[in-house]
Amino acid sequence: MKRWNKKARPLLAGTKYGNIIKVWCPYCKTHHMHGWENDASDSDASPRVAHCDRDSPFYDSGYYITIEPKAYR
């Protein structure tokens, strides 16, 4: 089984605040903010251009963002 695809983009999960999603960047060790459409489902994933500096591995490829799943009780 192939476990890594060099062309694959990472998926960053974040918290939605209205039409904004805040995701934690493991490279920059900070949050990045992106727009999020209000009609998008919480299970949708959307490609984004990275807000990282040029040294980031995400800079050229970007990443996908999604809403962090809520914990079930």
PyMOL commands that set and color helices and strands:
alter all, ss='L'
color gray80, all
select strands_A, chain A and resi 11-17+20-25+30-35+45-48+63-67
alter strands_A, ss='S'
color yellow, strands_A
deselect
rebuild
show_as cartoon
